[in-house]
């Protein structure tokens, strides 16, 4: 039995579907009030619980062989969700409950590591969770994922990356991202403009959510995944200027770039930090993405887990075709 924590999110949903595709027994942890109707047809077992409630985690971990944990508060649903309550104490309790229950393998969704990046609240907590896992005595598998196409490409000014997606992260009811995305989601289609971080020259190994989910599903019981940490990204490292060109090719029209200088994100991080750590964290991530490359050679990792990686052009073409 595999417990998926974060099952109602976009990545968690994709993981549940892939596990059930392979006829794996799945228990999905769902919060009170969360919508999991789209997963009922999968035949997964559902249990109510919350990372902020240790006893619910202990109950959820009973008779579990593997935990897959994707939940985080990067885009909080509730005011009471915080990096301290969920990503720190919540994961500490989840690891404790899993250890207590005799869970064999714990698979954790982390993010790429960089000394400067890791000062941001979400990434700082992910490093803490990684350290707790490696010293827990459980077999652990950590996937440090690069930026998601599903989110990054949408925030450039289009709803195309969301088309056909289930439980899209961009659609989560967090005021900061909701307000921003609603203001830009039609820019590419209506005004032929596309948003660019910084000068658009930094290179990133963007990966689609579906491929991240594939790595998680295939890591269950995989010998190469035992007590290992992997950085995972897409098959190519692209600049946002190159992504602009892919959009232009797919849509058959030129787009005008709207550049946001990196210092704007740095200032936003400083101003928002006292009022909304989650919003400040997003601004900090954008600042670093505008200034620092995140390039991953996926040749060996993709081979080990037998994952065929999706290119940016393939991802956007498929999503645009879904609309058609």
C-alpha positions, 0 to 999 in steps of 0.5 A: 500500500502506497500513501500519497500525501498531497494527492489532490494537488496537480503532481499528487493527482498525476502520481495517483493516476500513474500508480493506479495505472500500474495496479498499485494499491494507493491510499490518498491523504485528503484534507477536510474540504479538499476536492478529490472527486476527480480521483474517485474513479481511480479506485484509490482509498481515501483517508482524511488527514492533515500535515498539521495533525500528527494523529491523523498522520499516524492513522494514515501511515498504518499498514503502509509500505511506501510514502510519497509526499508532494505537499507544500505551502508554496501556494497556500490554500488556507491562512493557517498554512505556513512554512513552519506549520506544514513544511517544517513541523508537518513533515517532521511529524509525517516522517515520525509517523512513517518511521513509527509505522515501519514504512519501508520507503519514503519518496519526497518531492524537493527542489533544486539546491543552490547555496543562494536559493536555499535561503528562501523559506520553502527551499530552506525547509526542503533541505531540513526535510531532506536531512531528517529523511536521510537520518530517519533510518527509512529507505529514502528517495529524494527528487529535486525537481527543476521548474515545472513547465505547467507553471512557468510557461503559464505565468508567461501569459497563457492558459495553454499550459493549463488545458487538459490539466487536473488540479492545476497548481496555477488554479489554486486559490492563493491571492497573490498568484491568482491575481497575477495570473488572471491579469496575464493569462490572455496576454499571448492570445489577445495582445501578442505579448509574453512575459520574460524574467530578467533579460530572458537569457538564463537557462533552465531544464524545465520539466512537465508535471507528468514526467515528474510524476512518472519518476515518482511512480517508477521509484517505488521499490526500484533498487536504484532509488534506495537512499538516493537523491536525484535532480530531475529536469526536462530533456533540454535547457532553455532560455525564456527567449527560446520558450517565446520562440516555441510559442511563436512557432506553435501559434503561428504569430510573432510575440512581443517580449515584456521584460521584468528586471530581476531587481523588481523581484528582489524588491518584491521579496523584501517588501512582501516578506513581513506580510506574506512569506509565501508571496515573498518566496515566489518573488525570490524564486523569480529573482533567482530564476532571472539571474541563475541557470538551473541546468540538469543532465538527465541522460543517466537518470532518465535511463535508470528509471526508463522515463521518456522526457517531454520537450517544451515544444511537445508539451505546448503543442499537445496542450494547444492541441487539446484546446483545438 
